[in-house]
Amino acid sequence: MSMFVRPAAEGADPFGTARLRRGVLDAWATSPARFREDANAEEDLVLGGYRDRLVVELAQNAADAAARAGVPGRLRLTLRDGVLVA
């Protein structure tokens, strides 16, 4: 165990997952169509995920991180022996 990471107390919810779960369940109960939309989105991830959008997603993640840090962003992609390296 790292000296910087302390184990959570028994029953602790440091990330508020119980609140998030309750919110999702409430949304599904209020709107069955929302449940279907979420289920379809999960199925899309299982069947292909970001397969066709990998480079776009990497670029967007880099742009988001740079914006949060308040710095200019840069993403370098290199094709090396047929392998894309980020």
VMD Tcl script that builds the backbone (N, CA, C; Angstrom):
set m [mol new atoms 258]
animate dup $m
set s [atomselect $m all]
$s set {name element resname resid chain x y z} {
  {N N MET 1 A 0.857 -1.185 0.000}
  {CA C MET 1 A 0.000 0.000 0.000}
  {C C MET 1 A 0.892 1.233 0.000}
  {N N SER 2 A 0.581 2.164 -0.863}
  {CA C SER 2 A 1.340 3.406 -0.962}
  {C C SER 2 A 1.170 4.226 0.310}
  {N N MET 3 A 2.191 5.001 0.648}
  {CA C MET 3 A 2.061 5.866 1.824}
  {C C MET 3 A 1.109 7.026 1.539}
  {N N PHE 4 A 0.769 7.246 0.258}
  {CA C PHE 4 A -0.129 8.336 -0.106}
  {C C PHE 4 A -1.585 7.889 -0.225}
  {N N VAL 5 A -1.811 6.592 -0.269}
  {CA C VAL 5 A -3.171 6.069 -0.424}
  {C C VAL 5 A -3.551 5.328 0.843}
  {N N ARG 6 A -4.623 5.770 1.435}
  {CA C ARG 6 A -5.092 5.111 2.654}
  {C C ARG 6 A -6.321 4.278 2.318}
  {N N PRO 7 A -6.458 3.116 2.922}
  {CA C PRO 7 A -7.641 2.306 2.646}
  {C C PRO 7 A -8.896 3.018 3.146}
  {N N ALA 8 A -9.973 2.871 2.400}
  {CA C ALA 8 A -11.244 3.480 2.802}
  {C C ALA 8 A -11.794 2.747 4.016}
  {N N ALA 9 A -12.441 3.490 4.868}
  {CA C ALA 9 A -13.077 2.877 6.034}
  {C C ALA 9 A -14.181 1.948 5.556}
  {N N GLU 10 A -14.427 0.918 6.304}
  {CA C GLU 10 A -15.486 -0.035 5.976}
  {C C GLU 10 A -16.794 0.711 5.752}
  {N N GLY 11 A -17.419 0.482 4.607}
  {CA C GLY 11 A -18.692 1.123 4.308}
  {C C GLY 11 A -18.565 2.534 3.769}
  {N N ALA 12 A -17.336 3.041 3.644}
  {CA C ALA 12 A -17.142 4.405 3.137}
  {C C ALA 12 A -17.462 4.453 1.644}
  {N N ASP 13 A -17.855 5.613 1.184}
  {CA C ASP 13 A -18.193 5.817 -0.226}
  {C C ASP 13 A -17.497 7.096 -0.699}
  {N N PRO 14 A -16.153 7.048 -0.827}
  {CA C PRO 14 A -15.405 8.275 -1.109}
  {C C PRO 14 A -15.729 8.920 -2.452}
  {N N PHE 15 A -16.278 8.174 -3.390}
  {CA C PHE 15 A -16.566 8.735 -4.710}
  {C C PHE 15 A -18.049 9.040 -4.907}
  {N N GLY 16 A -18.845 8.850 -3.870}
  {CA C GLY 16 A -20.270 9.161 -3.972}
  {C C GLY 16 A -21.020 8.243 -4.916}
  {N N THR 17 A -20.573 7.002 -5.026}
  {CA C THR 17 A -21.211 6.084 -5.969}
  {C C THR 17 A -22.645 5.748 -5.586}
  {N N ALA 18 A -22.948 5.739 -4.311}
  {CA C ALA 18 A -24.332 5.459 -3.894}
  {C C ALA 18 A -25.266 6.551 -4.409}
  {N N ARG 19 A -24.837 7.797 -4.323}
  {CA C ARG 19 A -25.645 8.914 -4.817}
  {C C ARG 19 A -25.800 8.832 -6.332}
  {N N LEU 20 A -24.696 8.534 -7.029}
  {CA C LEU 20 A -24.754 8.399 -8.486}
  {C C LEU 20 A -25.685 7.262 -8.898}
  {N N ARG 21 A -25.549 6.130 -8.215}
  {CA C ARG 21 A -26.398 4.971 -8.517}
  {C C ARG 21 A -27.859 5.319 -8.312}
  {N N ARG 22 A -28.161 5.981 -7.195}
  {CA C ARG 22 A -29.544 6.365 -6.905}
  {C C ARG 22 A -30.079 7.287 -7.994}
  {N N GLY 23 A -29.258 8.230 -8.440}
  {CA C GLY 23 A -29.672 9.143 -9.499}
  {C C GLY 23 A -29.979 8.425 -10.802}
  {N N VAL 24 A -29.135 7.460 -11.154}
  {CA C VAL 24 A -29.365 6.688 -12.382}
  {C C VAL 24 A -30.633 5.863 -12.262}
  {N N LEU 25 A -30.801 5.183 -11.137}
  {CA C LEU 25 A -32.009 4.365 -10.951}
  {C C LEU 25 A -33.269 5.220 -10.975}
  {N N ASP 26 A -33.206 6.402 -10.372}
  {CA C ASP 26 A -34.361 7.312 -10.402}
  {C C ASP 26 A -34.667 7.759 -11.828}
  {N N ALA 27 A -33.618 8.067 -12.593}
  {CA C ALA 27 A -33.814 8.490 -13.985}
  {C C ALA 27 A -34.442 7.370 -14.805}
  {N N TRP 28 A -33.989 6.150 -14.589}
  {CA C TRP 28 A -34.569 5.020 -15.321}
  {C C TRP 28 A -36.023 4.792 -14.933}
  {N N ALA 29 A -36.330 4.946 -13.649}
  {CA C ALA 29 A -37.716 4.756 -13.196}
  {C C ALA 29 A -38.629 5.830 -13.785}
  {N N THR 30 A -38.116 7.038 -13.916}
  {CA C THR 30 A -38.901 8.151 -14.449}
  {C C THR 30 A -39.093 8.030 -15.954}
  {N N SER 31 A -38.085 7.501 -16.639}
  {CA C SER 31 A -38.133 7.435 -18.099}
  {C C SER 31 A -37.590 6.099 -18.603}
  {N N PRO 32 A -38.486 5.146 -18.877}
  {CA C PRO 32 A -38.029 3.859 -19.417}
  {C C PRO 32 A -37.241 4.019 -20.725}
  {N N ALA 33 A -37.551 5.060 -21.498}
  {CA C ALA 33 A -36.799 5.298 -22.736}
  {C C ALA 33 A -35.339 5.602 -22.417}
  {N N ARG 34 A -35.109 6.283 -21.315}
  {CA C ARG 34 A -33.734 6.594 -20.897}
  {C C ARG 34 A -32.979 5.305 -20.595}
  {N N PHE 35 A -33.659 4.361 -19.946}
  {CA C PHE 35 A -33.028 3.071 -19.662}
  {C C PHE 35 A -32.603 2.405 -20.968}
  {N N ARG 36 A -33.492 2.394 -21.957}
  {CA C ARG 36 A -33.194 1.761 -23.243}
  {C C ARG 36 A -32.022 2.462 -23.932}
  {N N GLU 37 A -32.004 3.797 -23.878}
  {CA C GLU 37 A -30.900 4.557 -24.478}
  {C C GLU 37 A -29.570 4.194 -23.817}
  {N N ASP 38 A -29.571 4.130 -22.492}
  {CA C ASP 38 A -28.342 3.787 -21.772}
  {C C ASP 38 A -27.908 2.356 -22.076}
  {N N ALA 39 A -28.878 1.446 -22.138}
  {CA C ALA 39 A -28.562 0.050 -22.450}
  {C C ALA 39 A -27.985 -0.063 -23.858}
  {N N ASN 40 A -28.554 0.676 -24.805}
  {CA C ASN 40 A -28.031 0.664 -26.176}
  {C C ASN 40 A -26.609 1.211 -26.227}
  {N N ALA 41 A -26.346 2.270 -25.471}
  {CA C ALA 41 A -25.001 2.849 -25.436}
  {C C ALA 41 A -23.997 1.846 -24.873}
  {N N GLU 42 A -24.387 1.133 -23.824}
  {CA C GLU 42 A -23.506 0.113 -23.242}
  {C C GLU 42 A -23.248 -1.008 -24.240}
  {N N GLU 43 A -24.288 -1.401 -24.955}
  {CA C GLU 43 A -24.133 -2.460 -25.954}
  {C C GLU 43 A -23.175 -2.018 -27.061}
  {N N ASP 44 A -23.288 -0.768 -27.492}
  {CA C ASP 44 A -22.374 -0.244 -28.506}
  {C C ASP 44 A -20.927 -0.328 -28.037}
  {N N LEU 45 A -20.687 -0.009 -26.763}
  {CA C LEU 45 A -19.327 -0.090 -26.226}
  {C C LEU 45 A -18.818 -1.521 -26.218}
  {N N VAL 46 A -19.693 -2.453 -25.843}
  {CA C VAL 46 A -19.295 -3.860 -25.792}
  {C C VAL 46 A -18.979 -4.378 -27.193}
  {N N LEU 47 A -19.793 -3.993 -28.161}
  {CA C LEU 47 A -19.638 -4.523 -29.512}
  {C C LEU 47 A -18.536 -3.849 -30.320}
  {N N GLY 48 A -18.194 -2.627 -30.002}
  {CA C GLY 48 A -17.173 -1.981 -30.812}
  {C C GLY 48 A -16.490 -0.831 -30.130}
  {N N GLY 49 A -17.156 -0.282 -29.166}
  {CA C GLY 49 A -16.566 0.809 -28.405}
  {C C GLY 49 A -16.062 1.934 -29.271}
  {N N TYR 50 A -14.834 2.326 -29.032}
  {CA C TYR 50 A -14.228 3.445 -29.735}
  {C C TYR 50 A -13.445 2.991 -30.966}
  {N N ARG 51 A -13.658 1.768 -31.386}
  {CA C ARG 51 A -12.876 1.181 -32.477}
  {C C ARG 51 A -12.688 2.146 -33.651}
  {N N ASP 52 A -13.772 2.739 -34.115}
  {CA C ASP 52 A -13.696 3.602 -35.287}
  {C C ASP 52 A -13.368 5.051 -34.943}
  {N N ARG 53 A -13.292 5.385 -33.670}
  {CA C ARG 53 A -13.088 6.773 -33.258}
  {C C ARG 53 A -11.856 6.938 -32.376}
  {N N LEU 54 A -10.977 5.971 -32.385}
  {CA C LEU 54 A -9.856 5.975 -31.448}
  {C C LEU 54 A -9.008 7.242 -31.549}
  {N N VAL 55 A -8.596 7.615 -32.746}
  {CA C VAL 55 A -7.730 8.785 -32.901}
  {C C VAL 55 A -8.477 10.053 -32.507}
  {N N VAL 56 A -9.737 10.160 -32.915}
  {CA C VAL 56 A -10.539 11.332 -32.557}
  {C C VAL 56 A -10.688 11.424 -31.044}
  {N N GLU 57 A -10.939 10.302 -30.383}
  {CA C GLU 57 A -11.091 10.304 -28.924}
  {C C GLU 57 A -9.789 10.682 -28.231}
  {N N LEU 58 A -8.652 10.180 -28.727}
  {CA C LEU 58 A -7.357 10.564 -28.146}
  {C C LEU 58 A -7.128 12.063 -28.276}
  {N N ALA 59 A -7.429 12.603 -29.449}
  {CA C ALA 59 A -7.249 14.039 -29.663}
  {C C ALA 59 A -8.166 14.841 -28.751}
  {N N GLN 60 A -9.413 14.401 -28.604}
  {CA C GLN 60 A -10.354 15.118 -27.740}
  {C C GLN 60 A -9.914 15.054 -26.283}
  {N N ASN 61 A -9.428 13.892 -25.846}
  {CA C ASN 61 A -8.938 13.764 -24.470}
  {C C ASN 61 A -7.757 14.701 -24.227}
  {N N ALA 62 A -6.856 14.792 -25.205}
  {CA C ALA 62 A -5.710 15.695 -25.069}
  {C C ALA 62 A -6.170 17.149 -25.007}
  {N N ALA 63 A -7.124 17.505 -25.863}
  {CA C ALA 63 A -7.643 18.881 -25.864}
  {C C ALA 63 A -8.330 19.209 -24.547}
  {N N ASP 64 A -9.115 18.270 -24.038}
  {CA C ASP 64 A -9.804 18.487 -22.758}
  {C C ASP 64 A -8.806 18.675 -21.618}
  {N N ALA 65 A -7.775 17.827 -21.587}
  {CA C ALA 65 A -6.770 17.919 -20.521}
  {C C ALA 65 A -6.028 19.253 -20.595}
  {N N ALA 66 A -5.684 19.681 -21.797}
  {CA C ALA 66 A -4.984 20.960 -21.952}
  {C C ALA 66 A -5.870 22.118 -21.519}
  {N N ALA 67 A -7.141 22.067 -21.892}
  {CA C ALA 67 A -8.069 23.138 -21.507}
  {C C ALA 67 A -8.207 23.213 -19.991}
  {N N ARG 68 A -8.318 22.052 -19.341}
  {CA C ARG 68 A -8.432 22.037 -17.871}
  {C C ARG 68 A -7.183 22.605 -17.214}
  {N N ALA 69 A -6.029 22.318 -17.814}
  {CA C ALA 69 A -4.759 22.794 -17.254}
  {C C ALA 69 A -4.466 24.237 -17.652}
  {N N GLY 70 A -5.241 24.781 -18.591}
  {CA C GLY 70 A -5.024 26.153 -19.033}
  {C C GLY 70 A -3.761 26.341 -19.858}
  {N N VAL 71 A -3.390 25.296 -20.579}
  {CA C VAL 71 A -2.187 25.358 -21.409}
  {C C VAL 71 A -2.535 24.960 -22.842}
  {N N PRO 72 A -1.693 25.365 -23.805}
  {CA C PRO 72 A -1.925 24.916 -25.180}
  {C C PRO 72 A -1.731 23.403 -25.257}
  {N N GLY 73 A -2.529 22.758 -26.051}
  {CA C GLY 73 A -2.422 21.307 -26.168}
  {C C GLY 73 A -1.663 20.891 -27.414}
  {N N ARG 74 A -1.069 19.729 -27.329}
  {CA C ARG 74 A -0.367 19.174 -28.482}
  {C C ARG 74 A -0.489 17.658 -28.416}
  {N N LEU 75 A -0.814 17.067 -29.550}
  {CA C LEU 75 A -0.889 15.610 -29.649}
  {C C LEU 75 A -0.049 15.199 -30.843}
  {N N ARG 76 A 0.926 14.364 -30.608}
  {CA C ARG 76 A 1.771 13.884 -31.704}
  {C C ARG 76 A 1.457 12.409 -31.935}
  {N N LEU 77 A 1.104 12.102 -33.165}
  {CA C LEU 77 A 0.861 10.721 -33.567}
  {C C LEU 77 A 1.921 10.340 -34.588}
  {N N THR 78 A 2.503 9.174 -34.413}
  {CA C THR 78 A 3.537 8.700 -35.314}
  {C C THR 78 A 3.182 7.296 -35.764}
  {N N LEU 79 A 3.329 7.045 -37.056}
  {CA C LEU 79 A 3.126 5.701 -37.579}
  {C C LEU 79 A 4.495 5.054 -37.700}
  {N N ARG 80 A 4.723 4.029 -36.875}
  {CA C ARG 80 A 6.021 3.373 -36.818}
  {C C ARG 80 A 5.840 1.892 -37.149}
  {N N ASP 81 A 6.364 1.471 -38.267}
  {CA C ASP 81 A 6.240 0.076 -38.710}
  {C C ASP 81 A 4.785 -0.385 -38.715}
  {N N GLY 82 A 3.910 0.486 -39.195}
  {CA C GLY 82 A 2.498 0.136 -39.294}
  {C C GLY 82 A 1.736 0.226 -37.992}
  {N N VAL 83 A 2.380 0.735 -36.943}
  {CA C VAL 83 A 1.734 0.876 -35.636}
  {C C VAL 83 A 1.628 2.358 -35.303}
  {N N LEU 84 A 0.423 2.788 -34.958}
  {CA C LEU 84 A 0.207 4.177 -34.573}
  {C C LEU 84 A 0.648 4.369 -33.131}
  {N N VAL 85 A 1.542 5.328 -32.914}
  {CA C VAL 85 A 2.083 5.603 -31.582}
  {C C VAL 85 A 1.658 7.011 -31.190}
  {N N ALA 86 A 1.078 7.144 -29.996}
  {CA C ALA 86 A 0.643 8.463 -29.526}
  {C C ALA 86 A 1.616 8.965 -28.486}
}
mol reanalyze $m
mol bondsrecalc $m
mol representation Tube
mol addrep $m
